[in-house]
Amino acid sequence: MEEGHNKVAVVTGSSSGIGREISLMLARNGFTTYATMRNLAKLMN
C-alpha cells in the first residue's frame, strides 16, 4: 500500500452471509474495516 493512501471500508450487515464474507475479504486485503451489525450474538454462532 502506498504511504498516505489508507483504504477504509464500512460494511453493514456483517454478522452473516455476504456482509460477513465481504468484511473478511476487505480486512484480509489491507482495508481498515468497520463491520456493523444489529445482532452480535449471531456472529458468535
HTML snippet that shows the backbone in 3Dmol.js (N, CA, C, O; Angstrom):
<script src="https://3Dmol.org/build/3Dmol-min.js"></script>
<div id="view" style="width:600px;height:400px;position:relative"></div>
<script>
const pdb = `
ATOM      1  N   MET A   1       0.847  -1.177   0.000  1.00  0.00           N
ATOM      2  CA  MET A   1       0.000   0.000   0.000  1.00  0.00           C
ATOM      3  C   MET A   1       0.887   1.233   0.000  1.00  0.00           C
ATOM      4  O   MET A   1       1.877   1.293   0.730  1.00  0.00           O
ATOM      5  N   GLU A   2       0.537   2.208  -0.810  1.00  0.00           N
ATOM      6  CA  GLU A   2       1.295   3.442  -0.876  1.00  0.00           C
ATOM      7  C   GLU A   2       1.114   4.236   0.402  1.00  0.00           C
ATOM      8  O   GLU A   2       0.022   4.293   0.968  1.00  0.00           O
ATOM      9  N   GLU A   3       2.184   4.838   0.841  1.00  0.00           N
ATOM     10  CA  GLU A   3       2.123   5.646   2.043  1.00  0.00           C
ATOM     11  C   GLU A   3       1.188   6.831   1.829  1.00  0.00           C
ATOM     12  O   GLU A   3       1.234   7.490   0.791  1.00  0.00           O
ATOM     13  N   GLY A   4       0.335   7.097   2.829  1.00  0.00           N
ATOM     14  CA  GLY A   4      -0.580   8.216   2.736  1.00  0.00           C
ATOM     15  C   GLY A   4      -1.899   7.896   2.063  1.00  0.00           C
ATOM     16  O   GLY A   4      -2.771   8.760   1.971  1.00  0.00           O
ATOM     17  N   HIS A   5      -2.064   6.659   1.586  1.00  0.00           N
ATOM     18  CA  HIS A   5      -3.313   6.264   0.933  1.00  0.00           C
ATOM     19  C   HIS A   5      -3.937   5.107   1.713  1.00  0.00           C
ATOM     20  O   HIS A   5      -3.771   3.940   1.357  1.00  0.00           O
ATOM     21  N   ASN A   6      -4.646   5.449   2.768  1.00  0.00           N
ATOM     22  CA  ASN A   6      -5.293   4.428   3.585  1.00  0.00           C
ATOM     23  C   ASN A   6      -6.584   3.977   2.930  1.00  0.00           C
ATOM     24  O   ASN A   6      -7.337   4.784   2.385  1.00  0.00           O
ATOM     25  N   LYS A   7      -6.826   2.684   2.991  1.00  0.00           N
ATOM     26  CA  LYS A   7      -8.061   2.123   2.454  1.00  0.00           C
ATOM     27  C   LYS A   7      -8.973   1.808   3.629  1.00  0.00           C
ATOM     28  O   LYS A   7      -8.601   1.060   4.533  1.00  0.00           O
ATOM     29  N   VAL A   8     -10.163   2.380   3.608  1.00  0.00           N
ATOM     30  CA  VAL A   8     -11.118   2.207   4.694  1.00  0.00           C
ATOM     31  C   VAL A   8     -12.446   1.753   4.111  1.00  0.00           C
ATOM     32  O   VAL A   8     -12.882   2.252   3.074  1.00  0.00           O
ATOM     33  N   ALA A   9     -13.094   0.789   4.793  1.00  0.00           N
ATOM     34  CA  ALA A   9     -14.408   0.309   4.358  1.00  0.00           C
ATOM     35  C   ALA A   9     -15.331   0.225   5.560  1.00  0.00           C
ATOM     36  O   ALA A   9     -14.902  -0.122   6.660  1.00  0.00           O
ATOM     37  N   VAL A  10     -16.601   0.544   5.344  1.00  0.00           N
ATOM     38  CA  VAL A  10     -17.648   0.352   6.334  1.00  0.00           C
ATOM     39  C   VAL A  10     -18.642  -0.625   5.718  1.00  0.00           C
ATOM     40  O   VAL A  10     -19.190  -0.379   4.643  1.00  0.00           O
ATOM     41  N   VAL A  11     -18.864  -1.732   6.411  1.00  0.00           N
ATOM     42  CA  VAL A  11     -19.765  -2.764   5.898  1.00  0.00           C
ATOM     43  C   VAL A  11     -20.898  -2.956   6.904  1.00  0.00           C
ATOM     44  O   VAL A  11     -20.648  -3.213   8.082  1.00  0.00           O
ATOM     45  N   THR A  12     -22.130  -2.833   6.444  1.00  0.00           N
ATOM     46  CA  THR A  12     -23.285  -3.068   7.311  1.00  0.00           C
ATOM     47  C   THR A  12     -23.775  -4.498   7.109  1.00  0.00           C
ATOM     48  O   THR A  12     -23.533  -5.106   6.066  1.00  0.00           O
ATOM     49  N   GLY A  13     -24.455  -5.020   8.098  1.00  0.00           N
ATOM     50  CA  GLY A  13     -24.998  -6.371   7.984  1.00  0.00           C
ATOM     51  C   GLY A  13     -23.928  -7.433   7.950  1.00  0.00           C
ATOM     52  O   GLY A  13     -24.034  -8.400   7.195  1.00  0.00           O
ATOM     53  N   SER A  14     -22.890  -7.267   8.764  1.00  0.00           N
ATOM     54  CA  SER A  14     -21.741  -8.167   8.667  1.00  0.00           C
ATOM     55  C   SER A  14     -21.757  -9.330   9.654  1.00  0.00           C
ATOM     56  O   SER A  14     -20.729  -9.977   9.851  1.00  0.00           O
ATOM     57  N   SER A  15     -22.897  -9.607  10.274  1.00  0.00           N
ATOM     58  CA  SER A  15     -22.935 -10.733  11.206  1.00  0.00           C
ATOM     59  C   SER A  15     -23.058 -12.076  10.482  1.00  0.00           C
ATOM     60  O   SER A  15     -22.775 -13.121  11.068  1.00  0.00           O
ATOM     61  N   SER A  16     -23.480 -12.056   9.211  1.00  0.00           N
ATOM     62  CA  SER A  16     -23.609 -13.313   8.469  1.00  0.00           C
ATOM     63  C   SER A  16     -23.664 -13.041   6.969  1.00  0.00           C
ATOM     64  O   SER A  16     -23.722 -11.892   6.529  1.00  0.00           O
ATOM     65  N   GLY A  17     -23.645 -14.105   6.211  1.00  0.00           N
ATOM     66  CA  GLY A  17     -23.847 -14.032   4.767  1.00  0.00           C
ATOM     67  C   GLY A  17     -22.825 -13.201   4.012  1.00  0.00           C
ATOM     68  O   GLY A  17     -21.637 -13.194   4.334  1.00  0.00           O
ATOM     69  N   ILE A  18     -23.322 -12.500   2.998  1.00  0.00           N
ATOM     70  CA  ILE A  18     -22.450 -11.710   2.121  1.00  0.00           C
ATOM     71  C   ILE A  18     -21.733 -10.615   2.893  1.00  0.00           C
ATOM     72  O   ILE A  18     -20.550 -10.371   2.656  1.00  0.00           O
ATOM     73  N   GLY A  19     -22.428  -9.949   3.814  1.00  0.00           N
ATOM     74  CA  GLY A  19     -21.801  -8.892   4.599  1.00  0.00           C
ATOM     75  C   GLY A  19     -20.603  -9.377   5.377  1.00  0.00           C
ATOM     76  O   GLY A  19     -19.575  -8.703   5.432  1.00  0.00           O
ATOM     77  N   ARG A  20     -20.733 -10.561   5.986  1.00  0.00           N
ATOM     78  CA  ARG A  20     -19.617 -11.136   6.745  1.00  0.00           C
ATOM     79  C   ARG A  20     -18.449 -11.467   5.822  1.00  0.00           C
ATOM     80  O   ARG A  20     -17.303 -11.134   6.125  1.00  0.00           O
ATOM     81  N   GLU A  21     -18.732 -12.112   4.713  1.00  0.00           N
ATOM     82  CA  GLU A  21     -17.666 -12.502   3.780  1.00  0.00           C
ATOM     83  C   GLU A  21     -16.958 -11.289   3.182  1.00  0.00           C
ATOM     84  O   GLU A  21     -15.737 -11.298   3.027  1.00  0.00           O
ATOM     85  N   ILE A  22     -17.709 -10.258   2.850  1.00  0.00           N
ATOM     86  CA  ILE A  22     -17.100  -9.040   2.302  1.00  0.00           C
ATOM     87  C   ILE A  22     -16.219  -8.373   3.354  1.00  0.00           C
ATOM     88  O   ILE A  22     -15.119  -7.913   3.045  1.00  0.00           O
ATOM     89  N   SER A  23     -16.699  -8.321   4.594  1.00  0.00           N
ATOM     90  CA  SER A  23     -15.898  -7.735   5.677  1.00  0.00           C
ATOM     91  C   SER A  23     -14.568  -8.457   5.828  1.00  0.00           C
ATOM     92  O   SER A  23     -13.517  -7.825   5.933  1.00  0.00           O
ATOM     93  N   LEU A  24     -14.618  -9.782   5.838  1.00  0.00           N
ATOM     94  CA  LEU A  24     -13.398 -10.577   5.978  1.00  0.00           C
ATOM     95  C   LEU A  24     -12.462 -10.374   4.787  1.00  0.00           C
ATOM     96  O   LEU A  24     -11.253 -10.224   4.963  1.00  0.00           O
ATOM     97  N   MET A  25     -13.022 -10.368   3.579  1.00  0.00           N
ATOM     98  CA  MET A  25     -12.211 -10.200   2.374  1.00  0.00           C
ATOM     99  C   MET A  25     -11.504  -8.843   2.361  1.00  0.00           C
ATOM    100  O   MET A  25     -10.321  -8.755   2.032  1.00  0.00           O
ATOM    101  N   LEU A  26     -12.236  -7.793   2.721  1.00  0.00           N
ATOM    102  CA  LEU A  26     -11.640  -6.460   2.741  1.00  0.00           C
ATOM    103  C   LEU A  26     -10.528  -6.375   3.782  1.00  0.00           C
ATOM    104  O   LEU A  26      -9.455  -5.837   3.508  1.00  0.00           O
ATOM    105  N   ALA A  27     -10.783  -6.903   4.970  1.00  0.00           N
ATOM    106  CA  ALA A  27      -9.773  -6.865   6.035  1.00  0.00           C
ATOM    107  C   ALA A  27      -8.519  -7.637   5.630  1.00  0.00           C
ATOM    108  O   ALA A  27      -7.401  -7.197   5.897  1.00  0.00           O
ATOM    109  N   ARG A  28      -8.703  -8.774   4.993  1.00  0.00           N
ATOM    110  CA  ARG A  28      -7.556  -9.589   4.551  1.00  0.00           C
ATOM    111  C   ARG A  28      -6.778  -8.919   3.429  1.00  0.00           C
ATOM    112  O   ARG A  28      -5.621  -9.260   3.183  1.00  0.00           O
ATOM    113  N   ASN A  29      -7.408  -7.968   2.746  1.00  0.00           N
ATOM    114  CA  ASN A  29      -6.754  -7.290   1.627  1.00  0.00           C
ATOM    115  C   ASN A  29      -6.310  -5.874   1.965  1.00  0.00           C
ATOM    116  O   ASN A  29      -6.184  -5.029   1.079  1.00  0.00           O
ATOM    117  N   GLY A  30      -6.074  -5.617   3.249  1.00  0.00           N
ATOM    118  CA  GLY A  30      -5.443  -4.374   3.644  1.00  0.00           C
ATOM    119  C   GLY A  30      -6.348  -3.213   3.986  1.00  0.00           C
ATOM    120  O   GLY A  30      -5.857  -2.120   4.272  1.00  0.00           O
ATOM    121  N   PHE A  31      -7.647  -3.411   3.966  1.00  0.00           N
ATOM    122  CA  PHE A  31      -8.565  -2.336   4.326  1.00  0.00           C
ATOM    123  C   PHE A  31      -8.725  -2.264   5.841  1.00  0.00           C
ATOM    124  O   PHE A  31      -8.797  -3.295   6.509  1.00  0.00           O
ATOM    125  N   THR A  32      -8.779  -1.061   6.376  1.00  0.00           N
ATOM    126  CA  THR A  32      -9.262  -0.882   7.734  1.00  0.00           C
ATOM    127  C   THR A  32     -10.757  -1.038   7.622  1.00  0.00           C
ATOM    128  O   THR A  32     -11.417  -0.241   6.955  1.00  0.00           O
ATOM    129  N   THR A  33     -11.307  -2.061   8.270  1.00  0.00           N
ATOM    130  CA  THR A  33     -12.707  -2.425   8.046  1.00  0.00           C
ATOM    131  C   THR A  33     -13.529  -2.232   9.308  1.00  0.00           C
ATOM    132  O   THR A  33     -13.207  -2.770  10.367  1.00  0.00           O
ATOM    133  N   TYR A  34     -14.594  -1.457   9.179  1.00  0.00           N
ATOM    134  CA  TYR A  34     -15.559  -1.270  10.252  1.00  0.00           C
ATOM    135  C   TYR A  34     -16.784  -2.080   9.880  1.00  0.00           C
ATOM    136  O   TYR A  34     -17.505  -1.742   8.941  1.00  0.00           O
ATOM    137  N   ALA A  35     -17.015  -3.155  10.627  1.00  0.00           N
ATOM    138  CA  ALA A  35     -18.114  -4.061  10.336  1.00  0.00           C
ATOM    139  C   ALA A  35     -19.222  -3.831  11.352  1.00  0.00           C
ATOM    140  O   ALA A  35     -19.005  -3.974  12.555  1.00  0.00           O
ATOM    141  N   THR A  36     -20.402  -3.476  10.874  1.00  0.00           N
ATOM    142  CA  THR A  36     -21.517  -3.205  11.777  1.00  0.00           C
ATOM    143  C   THR A  36     -22.565  -4.309  11.671  1.00  0.00           C
ATOM    144  O   THR A  36     -22.715  -4.965  10.640  1.00  0.00           O
ATOM    145  N   MET A  37     -23.282  -4.486  12.777  1.00  0.00           N
ATOM    146  CA  MET A  37     -24.342  -5.491  12.808  1.00  0.00           C
ATOM    147  C   MET A  37     -25.316  -5.160  13.916  1.00  0.00           C
ATOM    148  O   MET A  37     -24.958  -4.483  14.880  1.00  0.00           O
ATOM    149  N   ARG A  38     -26.541  -5.629  13.789  1.00  0.00           N
ATOM    150  CA  ARG A  38     -27.555  -5.406  14.817  1.00  0.00           C
ATOM    151  C   ARG A  38     -27.534  -6.504  15.863  1.00  0.00           C
ATOM    152  O   ARG A  38     -27.908  -6.259  17.010  1.00  0.00           O
ATOM    153  N   ASN A  39     -27.109  -7.703  15.503  1.00  0.00           N
ATOM    154  CA  ASN A  39     -27.211  -8.841  16.397  1.00  0.00           C
ATOM    155  C   ASN A  39     -25.827  -9.460  16.604  1.00  0.00           C
ATOM    156  O   ASN A  39     -25.425 -10.344  15.848  1.00  0.00           O
ATOM    157  N   LEU A  40     -25.107  -9.005  17.610  1.00  0.00           N
ATOM    158  CA  LEU A  40     -23.763  -9.501  17.876  1.00  0.00           C
ATOM    159  C   LEU A  40     -23.777 -10.993  18.216  1.00  0.00           C
ATOM    160  O   LEU A  40     -22.829 -11.703  17.881  1.00  0.00           O
ATOM    161  N   ALA A  41     -24.824 -11.477  18.870  1.00  0.00           N
ATOM    162  CA  ALA A  41     -24.920 -12.891  19.225  1.00  0.00           C
ATOM    163  C   ALA A  41     -24.902 -13.777  17.977  1.00  0.00           C
ATOM    164  O   ALA A  41     -24.380 -14.891  18.016  1.00  0.00           O
ATOM    165  N   LYS A  42     -25.460 -13.294  16.890  1.00  0.00           N
ATOM    166  CA  LYS A  42     -25.496 -14.063  15.639  1.00  0.00           C
ATOM    167  C   LYS A  42     -24.087 -14.314  15.099  1.00  0.00           C
ATOM    168  O   LYS A  42     -23.829 -15.354  14.493  1.00  0.00           O
ATOM    169  N   LEU A  43     -23.183 -13.368  15.317  1.00  0.00           N
ATOM    170  CA  LEU A  43     -21.797 -13.517  14.864  1.00  0.00           C
ATOM    171  C   LEU A  43     -21.084 -14.610  15.640  1.00  0.00           C
ATOM    172  O   LEU A  43     -20.223 -15.290  15.083  1.00  0.00           O
ATOM    173  N   MET A  44     -21.412 -14.793  16.885  1.00  0.00           N
ATOM    174  CA  MET A  44     -20.725 -15.738  17.750  1.00  0.00           C
ATOM    175  C   MET A  44     -21.099 -17.188  17.469  1.00  0.00           C
ATOM    176  O   MET A  44     -20.469 -18.094  18.015  1.00  0.00           O
ATOM    177  N   ASN A  45     -22.099 -17.434  16.641  1.00  0.00           N
ATOM    178  CA  ASN A  45     -22.520 -18.824  16.344  1.00  0.00           C
ATOM    179  C   ASN A  45     -21.602 -19.486  15.372  1.00  0.00           C
ATOM    180  O   ASN A  45     -21.811 -20.646  15.018  1.00  0.00           O
TER     181      ASN A  45
END
`;
const viewer = $3Dmol.createViewer("view");
viewer.addModel(pdb, "pdb");
viewer.setStyle({}, {cartoon: {color: "spectrum"}});
viewer.zoomTo();
viewer.render();
</script>
